[in-house]
Amino acid sequence: MHIKIYPFTKEGTENFCRFLLPSYKVSPEQLEVIYNYTKGTPLFLKEIASLIAEGKNLNLFSRKLQDIVKEHFVLLPKLEGELLKVISVFNVDASYKLLKSILNNADEQELAEAINSLMNKGFIIEKIEDGDRHYAFSHSEIKSIIYNFIEREHKRSLHERLAYLTREDMGDWSNIKWKEGLNSIYHLHQANLLIEELKARLNLLKLHLSFNHELFPMLSDETLKSARVPFSEMESMATYGKDVRDLLYEIHCTIGESHELEVLERTYYWLDGSYLIWYGKYREGLKKIYDTLYWAKNRGETKLELDCLLGLCYFGIQTENGQMLKKYALDMLKAAQSNFLDSYIGVSLRFLGLGYLLTGDLKRAERLFKASIKTFERLNTTRPRNSLSIIAALNYLGDVRHWEGRFEEALSLYEYCISLCNKQGLYHGLSLFHANAGHVAFDLKDHSLMLYHLNKSIQLNEQHNGGRGAAISHTLLALYWATKGEPGRAIDNLRKANHICATLNKKYWIGMLLYTKGIMRNIMDNRDEFKHLWIDELPESAVEYAKEAVCILEGLHIEHERQKACKLLTSLLSHEDISRYLTV
């Protein structure tokens, strides 16, 4: 007679141990070890209890477990044995959908019975996620033991089938979830499909670049909401990049040269160059992107050409080089139009508008931003929604109003961008939108609104390990707290703003920072109690900081910012009281 006994809870495990070992008192520490080893499975509890009764080391349980699993595995019906093998190949919980696909010869009723039988025997457990069934081993060591039972070629075949089924299930790379991409790479690697693994790794690297380092990535709303990137720091990316380089070397050694491999290698050069630019290593990054762009144009690799132009446009934005941005945005627009790539058309219109904004042609910039919005509104009716590309152009329309000095209208646009992001569940760009809204509130002298938006910007920046707007937020908070007589808060924000500006070298940010430094240095010169806190961060004179601010801001096209810096410099040179020029 067979009696089904399901795995015990921790409390049940303790009671069962007392039953098995009536003369032995199990300590709480031992109980924790026993439960972690057995997960409450009665069969395993019986074996571990015998080890305790014989006074043997509990570490021997792993060896004993192999014998137990092997003994029971060979007695399983064929379908149950094959099911365990397939589940062991998964690196995550096995979905019923994929199990059914990979065991395509199995009758659905027989498959359901086999799953229930394995659950009853304590081999596997069922989990329900979003209404879908998933299966996992009840004990991690069982999974490892079963996996090692599989013959090498059968194991490779299972990984290959799972790799393609997972890839087919994912759809387009621009709309996948991060975890799905990692799962696909795992199976491709185990199946020794080197070229396919390289493609997947490059696609995932591109997804990471878009998600983590592009301000407004060309990704669907669903991807942006679901993706959770596990690495963002430069050191982590260096490690991941090394994995790709090692794989490239292995392919060169085992397969040899081919056009396909050269395209993939050039794709990696472009990605590596884009990361270098993001981290402020402009010379190295630009060389890699220019080399790849030249190669892609000559070989007719339009998609790679567009990606290189995208990287150069982001460089133009990061360095606020309007002429450069216009040139490469126009090249991008022509290439996209020639190949009917509508998403790139919409993005290039936005980039072109930003180029005209940076060079002072605000009316033309506004027309181009509106054209970009119309392009994506049309695309969103037939493709997975990309709301962020519309919100991005609305944000830049807010910049147009801000630069024109129409502060109320600018604030309305920035706050509209914030509301759209919150409504769609998107956080990309939120840090920047709050910083921009805080900046306008600063200009409107609405201090409570300013503090709300600036602090929200910094909070989002820290919460999501990146973003934009933190430099302006910290700069304005440094100025605010300096004028409010809070030296500690002021210098803390100044240091943070200084670090960001030194890394990315954006002229607008630096101009604002120098203006703030000029005011803070003047305050320090007139407040002896501030000197010991600020002297290391403000070594130059107030006049020098003001001169540098004017020099930078005169090269931009933001008249109200330039005027503030000029008034500050004039008052310092004439030894006037500068307090009447402060905006806080």
N, C-alpha and C positions, 0 to 999 in steps of 0.2 A: 504493500500500500504506500502511495506517495502523498505526502502532505506538503503543500506549497507554503513556505515560510519566507516572507518578504524581509528585506534588510531592516535591522533594528535602528531605532533612534539611539542617541547617546545614552539616554536613560535605560532603554531596553538592552543596549549592549552591556551596561553595567550589571543589570539583573541576570542576563544570560551567562555572564562571566561568573557570577556568584553560584549559579546553578552548576556550571561546568567545573568550577574550582571551589567546592564548599569549604575546604580547609585552608584556602589561601585568600588573604585580604588584598584586593587590588587597590593600589593607591590612586588618587586623582591624576597624578602625573602619568602612571602606567596606563590608566584608562584612556587618556588623551592619545598616547602612542598607539594603543590597540585600536582605537576608533579610526585614527588616521590611516593605519595600515589596512584595516578591513572594511571600512565604511559600513560596518554593521552587518555584513553578509554572514549568515549563520555558518556556512561551510568554512569560511576563512576563520571565523571566531573559534570553531572547533579545533582547527589546526594550530592556531596561535596559543590556544589554551593548553594544548598538549606540549608545546615548547616550554611554556611557563611551568607546567607540572614536572617536566623533566629537568628544569633548572637551566635551560639553554638560552643563549642570546637571542633576543627578538629579531636581530638583523638576519638571522637564518631564515626568517619567514619568506623573504624574497625568493630564495632558492626553493623553498618548499612550495611556494605559490606556483612556480613554473611547473612543477610536477603535477599539482592539483589541476591547473588549467589544461595542461596537455592531456591528462587522463580523461577529463570530461570533454575536451574538444573533439577527440577522435571518435567519441560516441555520439556526437551530434548528427542529426539528419543533414544531408548535403546542402540544402538551401540555408539552414541556420548557420552552418560553418562558413558558407560563402558570404553570408550577410555580415558575420563578425569580421571576416577579412576586409570587406569593403569599408565597413565603419572604421576599422583601424587605420585605413589609409587617409581618412579625413584629418586635417589639422585643426578643424573646428567641429562643432556638433554636426552630425550628418542629417541633412534635410531628407524628408520622406520623398520629396520630388526627385532629388538626385539619385537616391537609392533605387527608386523605381526605374529611372532612366538607365542606370548602369547595369541593373539586373533585368534587362528588357525581355528576357525569355520567361520570367517568373509570372505565374498567374497571380492577379491582385489579391484574391482570397487566400491563396497559399502564402503569399508574402506577408499579409496581415497576421496569419496564424503563426508564421515563423517568428515575427517580431514579438508577438505576445508570449510565445514560448520562451524566447531569450530573456524577456523582461521577468517572467515568472521564475526563471532559473537564477536570476540575479546578475546576469552578465551585463545587461544594458538597462538604461533608464530613459524615459520619454520626457521631453520638454516641449511646451507649447509657447511659441513666440509669434506674436501678431497673427494668431490663428493657424500658423503652420506647425506641423509636427517635426521635431528634431530628436535625434537619438545620440546618446553618448554612453561610453562604458561606465559601469558603476564604480570601477576602480582603475586608476590611471595605469597601474602596473599590468593589469590584464590587457589593456590596449597594446602596450609595448610588447608583451609576450606573444599575442596573436599576430602582431605586425611582423615579428621575427620568424613566425611560422611560414610566411608567404615566400614562395620561390622568387628569386631575383627578377626573372623576366616577367612573371605574372604581376609582381609588385610594380614594375615599370609600366606595364600595360594598364594597370588600374589607375595609376597616376596620370597617364596620358589621356585616358578616357575622361577622368575627372577634370583634367585641365581644360579640355575642349568643351565639356558640358558646362563648367563654371564660366568659361569665356562666353559661350553662347547665351547663357543666362544673364550675363552682365549687360550685354548690349554695347552701345557706344562708350568709349573711354571717357568722353567729356561728361557723361551722365552717371558714372559708376560711383559706388561707395568705396571709401579707402580700404576697408577690410576685405571687400571682394577682390580688389586688385592684389592685395598681399596673398590671399588664398590661391589665386590663379598662378602667381609667381612660384609659390611653394610647390604646387603640383608640376609645373613645367620644369622646375629644377630637379625634382625627384625623378621625372621621366627622362631627364637628360636631353630635353629639347632646347638646345642652346640658343639658336636664333630666335625662337619664339619667346624664350625667357628674356633675352636681351630686349626684344620689342616691348614686352610687358613692363620690364624695369624702366625703360625710357618713358613709356606712357605714364607710369606711376610717378616718375620724377617730374614730368611735365605737369601732371595733375597737382603735385605738391607745389611746384613753382607758381602755378596759377592760383591755387587755393591760398597759399601762405605769403606770397611775395608780390603778386599783382594786386594793385589797389582795387580794380574792378574786373575780376576774371570773367572770361567768356564761358561760364559754366551755368548749368541749369539751376533753378531754384532748389530742386530736390537734392542735387549733389551738394550744393552749398549748405543746405540745412542738415544733411546727414553726415557729411565728412568730418572726421575728427583726426587731425594729423598727429602722428606720434612723435615726430621730430621736427624741430624748427631751428635749432641752433646751428651755427656754422660748423661746429665740431661734428655733430651728427651727420650733417650733409656731406662733410669730407669723408666720413666712413662709408656712407651710402655710395658716394661717387667712386670710391676705391673699389667697392664691390662690382660696379659697372665696368670699370677699367680692367679689373681682373677677368671678368667674363669676356670682354672684348679680346684680351690677350689669349684666353683659352680657345676662343673660336678661331682666331688667326692660326693658332698652332694645330688645331684638329681639323678644321674645314678648309682653311686657306682663303685667299682673296676672292671677292666678288663685288659686283656693283651694289647688291642689296646690303652687304656688310659695310661698304663705304658710306652709303646713305645713313645707316644706323650710327656709324662712327662720327659722321659729321653732325648728326642730330645731337649726339652727346656733347660735342664741342660747343654747339649753340647753347645747350642747357647749362653747361659749365660756365660759359661766358656770361650768361644771364645772371647766374648766382653771384659771380664775382662782381658784377656791376651793382647788384643789390647790396652787397656788403662793402661797397665803396672802393673796390679795387678796379678802377675804371680802365687803366691801361691794359691790364691782362685780359679783362673781360671783353673790351672792344676789339682787341686783336682777334680773339677767337670768333666773335660774331662776324666781323668783317671778312675773315678768311672763309667762313662757312657761307656767307651771303654770296661772295664771288663764285664759289664752287657751285652753289645751288642754281644761280642764274645761268651759268655756263652749261649745266647738265639738265636744265629744264625741270628741276625739282621745285615746283611752284609752292607747294605747301611749306617746305623748309625755308624757302625764300621769304614767304610771308611771316613765318615765325621769327626769322632773323630781323626783319623790318619791325616787327612788334617789339623785340628786345631793344632795338635802337630808338624806337619811339619812347619806350619807358626810360631809357637813358636821357633822352631830351627832356622828358618831364622831370626826372629826378634832379637834373642840373639846370632846369629852367632855361634851356637853350631853344628859344622859339623858332629861330631860323632853321636849325637842324630838325626840329620836330616837324615843321611844315614840309621840309624836303622828303623825309622818310615816310610821313603820313600820306603824302601825295603819291609816292612810289607804291606804297601799300594799297592805296585806293585803286590805282591803275591795274595792278596785278590782280587784285580781288575782283574788279569789274570784268577783266578779260577772262576770268575763270568762273564767273557767276557764284562767287563765294560770299553770300549775303552778310553773314555774321562779320566777316572781316571788312566788308564795305561799311557796315554800321560803326564798327570800332574806329576805322580809319577816318571817318567823318568827324567823330568826336576828337580824335587826336589832332586832326587838322584845325578844328575849332580852337583847341587849346593852344596850338601854335600861334594862331592869330591873336588869341587873348594875351599871350606872353609878349607879343610884339606890338600890342597896343591897338589893334584893329578890333574893337569890341563889338561893333555892329555885325561884321562878317563872322566873328566867332559865334555870336548869338544865332545867326542863320544856320550855321553848320551844326551846332548843338541840337537845334530843332529838327534838322534833317536826320540826324542820328537817331533821335527819339522816334521819328516816324518809321524809320527802317526797322527798328526793333519791335515797335508796336505791330507792324505787319508780320514780322517773323514769328512773334509770340502767338499768333492765331493758328499757325500750322505746325509749330515745333515745340519741344519742351520749353517752358517759359524761362526767359532770362530777364528777370525784372531789374537786376542790378545795372545792366547796361543803360536802361532808361533812367534809373535813379542817378547814375553817374553824370549823365548829360544835364539833368535837372540841377545837380550840385554845381556844375560849372556855370549854368545860367545864374545861379546864386552868386558865384564869383564875379560874373559880369556886373551884376547890380551892386555888389560890395565895392568893386573897383571904381564904379561910377559914383560912389558915395550915396547910393540910394539904399540906406541901411535897413529901413523897415521892410522893403521888398525882398532884400537879400535874406533877412532873418526869416521871413515867411517861407521862402524857398528851401532854406536849410532845414527848417522844422518840418516841412512837408516831406523832405527826404528821410528824416528821422522816423516820421509816422509811417511811411511806406515800408521801411525796413522792419519796423516793429510789427506791422500788419502781416508782412510776408514771412516773418520769423527768420530774417537774415541779419547777421551782425557785421558782414563785410561793409566797410565804409562808415559804420556808425560812429567810430571814434573820431574820424575826420569831420563828419557832419556836426557832431556835438562841438568839436573844437571851432569849426567855422561859425556856428551859432553863438558860441561863447565870445568869439572875436568881435562879431557884430554887436553883441550886447555890451561888450567893453566900449566900443565906439559910441554906442547910444547911452553910455553911463548908467546902464541898468545893472547894478552890481550883484543883486541877488540872482538874476537870471544868468549873468555871466558866470558866477561861481557854480551854479547848478550844471551848466553845460560843460565847463572846463573840467570839473571834478568827474563828471560822467565820462568824458572823453578819456581821461587818465585811467579810470576804473576799467573801462572796456579794453583799453590798450593792454593793461596788465593782466586782465582776465583771459584774454585770448592770445597772449604772448606775441603781440605785434599789432600792427595797424598803422594808421597815420594820424597826424594831428597832435601827437604828444609834445612835439617840440614847441609849437605855438601855445599849447595849453600850459606847459611848464613856464614858458617865457612870460606870458600874461599874468600867471599866478605869482611869479617872482616879483613882477612890477607892482601888482596889487598889494602883496604883503609888505613889500618895502615901503610903500607910501602909507601903509597902515601901522607902521612901527613894529612889525613882526620880523626881526632880522633872521631868526633861525629858519622859519618857513620860507622866507624869501631866498636865502642862499641855497637851501636844499633844492628848491625848484630850479634855480639858476644852474646849478651843477648838472641836473638831469637834462635841461635844455641844451647846455653846452656840449654834453656827451653826444646827443643825437645830431646836433648841427655839425660837430667835428667829423662825425662818421659819414654823413650823407651830403654835406656841403651844399645845401639848397640856399640860394641867394636870399630869397624872401625871408626864410627862417632866420638866417644869419643877420640880415638887416634889422629885423625886429629885435633880435637878441642884443645886438650892439646898441640899439636905441635904449633898451632896458638897462644895459650895463652903464651907459652914460648917466642915466638918472640915478642908479644905485651908487655909482662912484661919487656923484655930487652929494648924495645924502650922507655917504660915509665920511666925506671930507668935512661935513658939518656936524657929525655926530660921533664923538670920540668913542662912545661905548660900542659902536658898530665895527670899528677898525679891526679888532682882533678876530672878528668873525669873517670879515669880507676881504681883507687885504690880499690873501693868497689867490682869491678868485678874480680880483679886480686890480691887477698890477698897473694898468695904464691910467692916464688921466681921464676925467670925464670928457674933456674937449676931444681927445683922441678917439674915444669911443663914438662920440657924436659925429665926428668927421668921417669915420669909417662907415657909419650907418648911412649918412647922406650919400656917400660915394656909391654904395651898393643900391640904395633905394632909388637914386636918380637913374640907374640903368634899367629899372623896371617901369611899369606904367600904372602905378597905384598912387595917384596924386595926393590923396589925403594922408597916406603913410609918409610920403616924401616931405610934405609940408610940416608934419609933426617933427620929423628929424631936423629939418632946417630951422624951425623955431627953437628947438632945444639947443642947437649949435649956436645960433645967434645970441640967445640969452646967456649961454656959458661964456662966450667971447666978450660980452659986454658986462659980465659979472652981475647980471640981473638975478632976481629971485625967480627960480624956474618953476616954483610951485604952481603959478597960474597957467603954465602950459601943460601940466599933467592932466591926463584924462580920467584919473581916478581920485 
